[in-house]
């Protein structure tokens, strides 16, 4: 039986979802996270099956205790013995999740969880990933430090030059994925870079990515875990790797074309 376009859209909007939230030394913000996330869960559960998974990524403060205190009755809480990085925490959450659509959101609420509802509205039948994009012409940035904007926008511009799908933002974690993407795409970088790697490798495998014009704001609680110099160096190394890989693939295609053309002659 073939579904009509309207039936396909309704089916997509009712798919079950898993929400994964990596947390590292976020004790001060856990109460605020619950206040902002609960209305979203309530609204989503009117039409979907929703599970919430929080991964304490080796926190050295009392983040795990706060997670149990505020989310113990409504979520799975997984704990890494030591810090492994954002993309590693997402992989752990994926192992414990069961649903068709997997969402990853920031524990510091720099992207308001309320935006997840509109992100999921864009997850149509022909879309594999929806990613938040504050640098989209319709997106917005609010009170974010200039150095962070310079770093993130600069890296996104470089990725835009070397990757097949031209996005405005490549560095956000606030996303929705088809489960198949996270199960298929290899993640070799455990930290911030792994977030870009997921997107880049998905694109190179032909998965379709759509941007949601999001609002990004500065964090209210805690401190950023970003190590700027290390992040820049790692991204530049990965960009170089992507360029070399694509040059090799283009050379391989040209050689195959030459081989078959010569054979026909």
Buried (B, 14 or more C-beta within 10 A) or exposed (E): EEEEEEEBBEEBEEBBBBBBBBBBBBBBBBEBBBEBBBEBBEBBEEEBBBBBBBBBBBBEEBBBBBBBEBBEEBBBBBBBEEBBBBBBBBBBBBEBBEBBBBBBBBBBBBBBBBBBEEBBBBBBEEBBBBBBBBBBEEBEBEEBEEEBBEBBBEBBEBBBEBBEBEBBBBBBBBBBBBBEBBEEBEBEBBBBBBBBBBBBBBBBEEBBBBBBBBBBBEBEBBEEBEEEEEBEEBBEEBBEEBEEEBEEEEEEEEEEEEEEEEEEE
